[in-house]
């Protein structure tokens, strides 16, 4: 429910909520993973993600599963 509410809010504000519609698309999931691994939040090349359990409930996921992120990016960039 929170995700749908935030998506509607962003859509209504004119923000793009689909990776395929961003300038520079289509994106290569492998290149995105490489950039994420080089981010200052990454530790020893492991992905660190800032995620949300709900509105106002962000958390840090250290050593995120790169294969799961890769699969998500592959699906979202088709």
Protein Blocks (a to p, Z undefined) as FASTA:
>chain_A
ZZmmmmmmmmmnopafbfklpghiacdfklmmmmmmmpmkbgghiacddddfbehiacdd
ehiafklmmmmmmmmmZZ
